[in-house]
Amino acid sequence: MSESMSIVEFGRTHQAFRERWANTDHDLCRHSMSFDLHNILRQEFFASYLYMLEQIPLVKLYAMTCASVKGEKQFYHRAQNFYKDVPASEEGMMGDFVELSELDLESSRQFLKKCVGPGKAGTRRALDCGCGIGRVSKGVLFPVFQTLEMLDMMENFILHAHECYLGDCADRVESYYVYNLQDFTPPPKRYDVVWMQWVACHLTDKDLMEFLRRAQAGLRPSGVIVLKDNMARQGCRLDPVDSSVIRHLDIMRSIIETAGLTILEVQKQEGFPESIMPVWMISMR
Ligand SMILES: C[S@@+](CC[C@H](N)C(=O)[O-])C[C@H]1O[C@@H](n2cnc3c(N)ncnc32)[C@H](O)[C@@H]1O
């Protein structure tokens, strides 16, 4: 099937679903579980729901990312619980693949080189999102930027970064944010680079898209957002252990573009074993 045909088909399917949803809203199951379910599906999975519908049972993803208990999303609650037991160390940040850390950092440094410089992003200030103990800040960002700001939901990681791991570099941290990324609004026009490594996977589609939009508003002129994460070989995969969603690169692209950002560069992390999930770097603004 040609690409234009498949877009037409996709459009028709999308329209059919929209009409069906509207009908369901008004006439069917208004007070039932399925009414709640379809509302949440529509809100949370707008970027990838049709794709996933064809690939895997949608309800599985719903249960993992959108179920709420007493107003708290279980997807985020589980991640909090998971990271409580993760040691504040490079081993903890790398999830038992610490031997890949240096290769990861070196590839990130090379990728960052392409983003900054004359006519590109400046080197005044970067934000490290989901910084953990500051592995990326120390190995990639501090050598390039005058100052950093660092954000993580786990206070003990940030404390370890400040008191121990970053050493003298800690003097160049302007602010630490102990914050959930999905609740954070970057100050406007503040950062040359917003770095998000292995944290986008911990946000639902909707929260990720909204954060990217807010992060875009937080960029200085010519600033960029860099997202580095595991990407599924097919569709979406949920890891119920650390509560993360691993998305296919196409789904990630779709979320980024729906957020209104332009993708500048996409590059695969080379040198990682075939047995682990592929890792990709994406720069955008
Ligand atoms: C796998 S670690 C990666 C840390 C660091 N980016 C690195 O590459 O070394 C994921 C980090 O994301 C943080 N994190 C997970 N979900 C988060 C959220 N919703 N908001 C903020 N931080 C989050 C965790 O606390 C953890 O420090």
The ligand as a Tripos MOL2 file, in Angstrom:
@<TRIPOS>MOLECULE
LIG
   27    29     1     0     0
SMALL
NO_CHARGES

@<TRIPOS>ATOM
      1 C1         17.4050    5.0300   35.0560 C.3       1 LIG1
      2 S1         17.6020    6.4380   36.0750 S.3       1 LIG1
      3 C2         18.5770    7.4450   34.9920 C.3       1 LIG1
      4 C3         19.3050    8.5650   35.7080 C.3       1 LIG1
      5 C4         20.1470    9.4570   34.8080 C.3       1 LIG1
      6 N1         19.3640   10.1220   33.8050 N.3       1 LIG1
      7 C5         21.2490    8.6600   34.1530 C.2       1 LIG1
      8 O1         21.1800    8.4260   32.9370 O.co2     1 LIG1
      9 O2         22.1790    8.2510   34.8650 O.co2     1 LIG1
     10 C6         15.9890    7.2170   35.9690 C.3       1 LIG1
     11 C7         15.8770    8.4220   36.8610 C.3       1 LIG1
     12 O3         14.6280    9.0560   36.5700 O.3       1 LIG1
     13 C8         14.0160    9.4450   37.7970 C.3       1 LIG1
     14 N2         12.5710    9.5200   37.5550 N.ar      1 LIG1
     15 C9         11.7240    8.5070   37.2310 C.ar      1 LIG1
     16 N3         10.4780    8.9620   37.0760 N.ar      1 LIG1
     17 C10        10.5240   10.3040   37.3050 C.ar      1 LIG1
     18 C11         9.5450   11.3300   37.2760 C.ar      1 LIG1
     19 N4          8.2650   11.0610   36.9970 N.pl3     1 LIG1
     20 N5          9.9280   12.5980   37.5660 N.ar      1 LIG1
     21 C12        11.2300   12.8690   37.8600 C.ar      1 LIG1
     22 N6         12.2010   11.9350   37.9040 N.ar      1 LIG1
     23 C13        11.8620   10.6620   37.6170 C.ar      1 LIG1
     24 C14        14.4310    8.3640   38.7800 C.3       1 LIG1
     25 O4         14.3250    8.7920   40.1050 O.3       1 LIG1
     26 C15        15.8660    8.0970   38.3420 C.3       1 LIG1
     27 O5         16.7480    8.9140   39.0130 O.3       1 LIG1
@<TRIPOS>BOND
     1     1     2 1
     2     2     3 1
     3     2    10 1
     4     3     4 1
     5     4     5 1
     6     5     6 1
     7     5     7 1
     8     7     8 2
     9     7     9 1
    10    10    11 1
    11    11    12 1
    12    11    26 1
    13    12    13 1
    14    13    14 1
    15    13    24 1
    16    14    15 ar
    17    14    23 ar
    18    15    16 ar
    19    16    17 ar
    20    17    18 ar
    21    17    23 ar
    22    18    19 1
    23    18    20 ar
    24    20    21 ar
    25    21    22 ar
    26    22    23 ar
    27    24    25 1
    28    24    26 1
    29    26    27 1
@<TRIPOS>SUBSTRUCTURE
     1 LIG1         1 GROUP 0 **** ****
